[in-house]
């Protein structure tokens, strides 16, 4: 198969790779489309160290079942499925409580280097991690389920209250997913801070208030908003500092972005004002499953989130352009079946 292989920071190559046979509880999948994630870009540049040489990345994916191992009674060959890349043990206390993202044995396809992932023509995944794409949903949109589930899980972690006002710092794909998740939870007063005009325009078209970062504090003051919860979809020392500046006493700051592996923050801003700092990562299987259902009911909204679908061969250029900010785009999908 052809696969997009990470060689070293800022270097990707399309190469031929061997395809392994699926095990008894696994499926061989022919990839339809895979989204380029911000965490992939941070790994590609070497900024986070979370991607490794000779690794095939890619975890936001939709695929068609090529071959099934033994043991499936709900899937069939040729079926289009969304891949939940979070592989948990299924037996620990977290898994039994249906909080699989807290499993001590959690491995994420596309992050662990030993598992060839979705920037390829073919991949293997556990059958338990495959969910059918709702009938009538454009196939490529299945690649959006993973980032949308990340946003929905963050909203669930935040324990939002009816009538609460929230701010999302960072209007990229995860910030967009958080805003959509908050709207899905019934929150109406949502402001997103984003530096790129194109992303602000997209967010406005989806019904959210979008402002440039330098205008965020002023917008909150002008409108008289009392911000109860901040979602930091950037994850830098600067963004977390800004979040603490604009939350009220007793407010919550949900840390979802991972731009920097180490953060500096004011401990007094948390303790003296009795704020909560809440981490969020991945999603439970139920978060993922419910987001598949949401996608099937919101195709028009989801379609607006995709800037382009490019062939796998364009992967090295797409990564370089996105990582260097020379291409103004939020979400690009790579599709191996395109030439």
WOGIVEN-V477745 format. One line per field, one symbol per residue. phi: phi as a letter, one per 20 degrees, with the letter a starting at -180 (. if undefined). burial: # if it has 16 or more other C-alpha atoms within 10 Angstrom, else .. A space follows every 50 residues. Layout:
phi = ???
burial = ???
This chain:
phi = .ebedfeagmcccececfdefffgdccedefeaceeegffffffenfdme ccgmeeeocdbcbdfebdffoecccbfnfeceeefeedfncfffffemdf fegfegcdgndffedfdeeafcbdbfffedcffggneggffgfeggfffg fffffffflfdgnfeccdeodfgfffffffffffenedecddebfeffff fffffeodeccfgfdfffffffemfdeecddeedncfffffffffdeefm fddeecfcfcfccdbefffeffeledddebblaeffgffffgffgfecff ffffeeeaddfgfeggfffffffelecebecdddcfeed
burial = .#########.###..#....#...####################..#.. ##.###############......#....#########.#.#.##..### ###...#######.####################....############ ######.#.#...####################...##########..## .##..#.######..#..#.....#############.######.####. #########..........#....##...######.###.##.###.... .#..##..##.#####.###.##.....########...
